[in-house]
Every structure is written in C-alpha cells, then in structure tokens.
Amino acid sequence: MTNQHPERIKLESGIERLGLDVSPTAIDGLLTYMDLLKEWSGTYNLVAPGERGFLLARHILDSLSIAPWLQPGSLLDIGTGAGLPGIPLAIIKPELAVTLVDSAGKKVRFIRHVERSLKLGNIQALHLRIGQAGEKGTDLGVFANITSRAFASLKDFVKAGMAYADDNTRLLAMKGSYPGQELEELPVGVNVQSVESLTVPFLHADRHLVIMSVANQGASEPL
C-alpha cells in the first residue's frame, strides 16, 4: 500500500479525531478494505450506490467510533453485511477475535476474500442466520462483545444475541437518532448501561451507541 492513497490523510485525520492509536499497518489495511468495498460493491451490492463515494466517513470511521467501548477478548458481529463494524475493528485490534455472521452468502464470500487479501488471522465469517446457529450445529460460545450496526430493533438485537452472552457480555447496538421508543420496548432483564452520543468525523448525521448487558438468563424473563 502506497502512502499516496488519495484518502490516507483524511483517514489519519479522522482516526486522530476519534482519539484512537492505530498503527500504519492497520491504516494500510483499512485503505485496502475500502478499495475492496468499492471494487466488489457493484457486483455484490455491498453498499448503496449513492454511498460508495462516502465510504470513509459513513462506514469506516463510523465503525471505528465504537472502539473505545469494546472489552478485550472476542466480538460477535450480528448481521455484519460487508463486514461492518467487525472488519475495521479487527484491522485496528489484531488481538480481538472477531466472528462475523450474515445470512447473505455473497457478503460472507466477500468477507472471506478480505480475510485472505489482508491476511486477517483474527476473523472468521459464518454464513447463517444468527437464530439458526444452534440448529446448524455451530456452537459459537460466549462473547465479550456483541455488535450490530443495522440489525432491526434493540429488542430483536438482544433476542438474537442472548444465546451468546453472559452477565459480562457487552451488547453494543449502533443507531442513528436517539432510539427512545426502542429503549422503552426492551424487556425486563436487559440493563442499559449507557447511550453514547457519537461524533463521527466528516459525518453530518446523528449517531448513537446503546450499550447493554443481560441479566443471568436463568433469572430473566423470556424476550
């Protein structure tokens, strides 16, 4: 990766404004991932055509904005699509074991191509609906973090993630505007730790991060 990538300076500026310490190698990886997104988007419909010129802010920096709230260990990215936010987070945090799950086979194929291209040893991509994981014999275990970026409502996100969470798991749901109605619809047993207002560099849009945990599942009411 050459240092002359047209968006390198903007990416480095955005990362600095987010307060993140990211290695030059990881910055190279993020730029390569952006190029792959652009290259594959037309065929695989990874991002909307109108957004392909705004990948850096709307997808890369937006994904990285939640990094300060991640716990060490592992991350499950539900409904990851083109690998967002999981791949950018895996690139800047090689110590983080990231599992990316999506029901669209072509998107999982793209993620596996990214994995090979960037030699990302800390990710695995699974083609399945998260609710079918157990039915397919896939024991994903318990994760330190569970994320979603465009996955239905908060209630549905928590319901999907419950099987892979314990009392210490942090569930991080990325939202646009403040999700007041969705927060009110959360069931008993879900603890909303905080709702963080995010400022994503170069993105002029409301962004919020809902940070939750779940009570001991044996004591909680069914969702």
C-alpha positions in Angstrom: 0.0 0.0 0.0 1.5 3.3 -1.1 1.4 6.3 1.2 -0.1 8.2 -1.7 -3.6 6.7 -1.4 -5.9 9.6 -2.0 -7.8 9.2 1.2 -4.9 8.4 3.6 -4.6 11.9 5.0 -8.4 12.1 5.6 -8.4 8.7 7.3 -5.5 9.5 9.5 -7.1 12.8 10.5 -10.4 11.0 11.3 -8.7 8.4 13.4 -6.8 11.1 15.3 -10.1 13.0 16.0 -11.6 9.7 17.3 -8.7 9.5 19.8 -7.5 6.1 18.5 -4.0 4.9 18.4 -3.8 3.0 15.1 -0.6 1.6 13.5 0.5 2.5 10.0 0.0 -1.2 9.0 -3.6 -1.0 10.2 -4.2 2.2 8.3 -2.9 0.4 5.2 -5.4 -2.4 5.9 -8.3 0.0 6.3 -7.5 1.7 3.0 -7.2 -1.7 1.2 -10.6 -2.7 2.7 -12.1 0.5 1.4 -10.8 -0.3 -2.1 -12.1 -3.8 -2.0 -15.5 -2.5 -0.9 -15.6 -0.2 -3.9 -14.4 -2.9 -6.3 -16.9 -5.5 -5.2 -19.9 -3.3 -4.4 -21.2 -3.2 -8.0 -21.5 -6.9 -8.3 -22.2 -7.9 -4.7 -24.4 -4.9 -3.7 -22.4 -4.4 -0.6 -23.2 -0.7 -0.1 -25.8 1.5 -1.7 -24.6 3.1 -5.0 -25.1 6.6 -3.5 -22.8 5.8 -0.6 -19.8 4.5 -2.4 -18.2 7.9 -2.6 -18.6 8.3 1.2 -17.2 5.0 2.5 -14.6 6.6 4.7 -16.9 8.5 7.0 -20.2 6.5 6.7 -18.7 3.1 7.1 -15.0 3.1 8.2 -14.9 5.9 10.7 -18.4 5.2 11.8 -17.4 1.6 12.6 -14.2 2.7 14.4 -16.1 5.2 16.5 -17.3 2.4 18.9 -13.7 1.1 19.6 -13.3 2.8 23.0 -16.3 0.8 24.4 -15.1 -2.6 23.4 -14.0 -5.1 26.0 -10.8 -7.2 25.4 -11.3 -10.7 24.1 -13.9 -11.6 21.5 -16.6 -9.9 19.3 -19.6 -11.3 17.5 -20.9 -9.0 14.8 -24.5 -9.9 14.0 -25.9 -9.1 10.5 -22.5 -7.9 9.5 -23.3 -7.3 5.9 -20.0 -6.3 4.2 -18.2 -6.7 7.5 -19.3 -3.6 9.3 -18.3 -2.8 12.0 -16.4 -6.0 12.6 -13.7 -5.8 9.9 -12.5 -2.3 10.6 -12.4 -3.1 14.3 -10.5 -6.4 13.6 -8.0 -4.5 11.5 -7.1 -2.0 14.2 -7.3 -4.5 17.0 -5.5 -7.7 15.9 -5.8 -9.1 19.4 -9.6 -9.1 19.1 -11.1 -12.4 17.9 -14.0 -11.3 15.6 -16.8 -13.6 14.3 -18.9 -12.1 11.6 -22.3 -13.6 10.8 -24.6 -12.9 7.9 -27.4 -14.7 6.1 -26.3 -13.5 2.7 -23.8 -15.9 1.1 -22.3 -13.3 -1.3 -21.5 -11.0 1.6 -19.8 -13.8 3.5 -17.8 -14.6 0.4 -16.7 -11.0 0.2 -15.6 -11.1 3.8 -13.6 -14.2 3.3 -11.9 -12.6 0.3 -11.0 -9.6 2.6 -9.7 -12.1 5.1 -7.4 -13.7 2.6 -6.3 -10.4 1.0 -5.4 -8.7 4.2 -4.2 -11.9 5.9 -6.5 -11.3 8.9 -5.9 -14.1 11.3 -8.3 -12.8 13.9 -11.6 -13.1 12.0 -14.0 -15.8 10.9 -17.0 -15.3 8.7 -20.1 -17.6 9.0 -23.0 -17.9 6.6 -26.0 -18.4 8.7 -29.0 -16.6 10.3 -28.0 -15.9 13.9 -31.1 -17.6 15.2 -30.2 -20.8 13.4 -26.7 -21.1 14.8 -27.5 -23.8 17.2 -29.8 -25.7 14.7 -26.8 -25.9 12.3 -24.6 -27.4 15.0 -22.5 -24.3 15.3 -21.6 -23.7 18.9 -20.3 -20.1 18.9 -19.8 -19.9 22.6 -20.0 -16.7 24.7 -18.5 -13.4 23.5 -17.1 -10.5 25.4 -18.8 -8.1 22.9 -21.7 -8.4 20.6 -22.3 -5.7 18.0 -24.8 -4.7 15.4 -24.9 -1.8 13.0 -28.1 -2.2 11.0 -29.9 -5.0 12.7 -33.6 -4.4 13.3 -34.7 -3.1 16.7 -32.9 -3.2 20.0 -35.3 -5.8 21.3 -34.6 -8.1 18.3 -30.9 -7.5 18.6 -30.9 -8.5 22.3 -33.0 -11.5 21.5 -30.6 -12.6 18.8 -27.6 -12.2 21.0 -28.8 -13.7 24.2 -27.6 -17.2 23.4 -24.0 -15.9 23.0 -24.0 -13.6 26.1 -23.4 -14.0 29.8 -23.5 -11.4 32.6 -20.2 -9.9 31.5 -21.0 -9.6 27.8 -21.3 -6.1 26.5 -24.0 -5.6 23.8 -23.3 -2.6 21.6 -26.0 -1.5 19.2 -25.2 1.2 16.7 -28.1 3.6 16.0 -28.7 6.8 14.1 -31.1 9.1 16.0 -31.7 8.5 19.7 -33.8 5.3 19.9 -36.2 6.4 22.6 -39.1 4.2 21.6 -36.9 1.1 21.2 -35.4 1.6 24.6 -38.9 1.7 26.1 -39.7 -1.7 24.4 -36.7 -3.5 25.9 -37.8 -6.4 28.2 -37.1 -7.0 31.8 -33.6 -8.4 32.3 -31.9 -6.0 29.9 -29.7 -3.4 31.6 -29.0 -0.3 29.5 -25.6 0.8 30.8 -25.5 4.0 28.7 -26.5 5.6 25.5 -23.5 7.4 24.0 -23.8 10.2 21.5 -21.1 9.7 18.9 -19.3 12.3 16.8 -18.0 10.7 13.7 -15.5 12.8 11.8 -16.8 14.1 8.4 -20.2 12.6 9.0 -23.0 15.1 9.5 -25.6 12.8 11.0 -26.8 11.7 14.4 -25.1 8.6 15.7 -25.7 6.8 19.0 -24.3 3.7 20.7 -26.6 1.8 23.0 -24.5 -0.2 25.5 -26.4 -3.0 27.2 -25.9 -6.2 29.3 -28.3 -9.0 30.1 -29.1 -10.4 33.5 -28.5 -14.1 34.3 -30.6 -15.8 31.7 -32.0 -18.3 34.2 -33.4 -15.4 36.2 -34.6 -13.2 33.4 -38.0 -13.1 31.8 -38.2 -14.5 28.2 -37.8 -12.0 25.5 
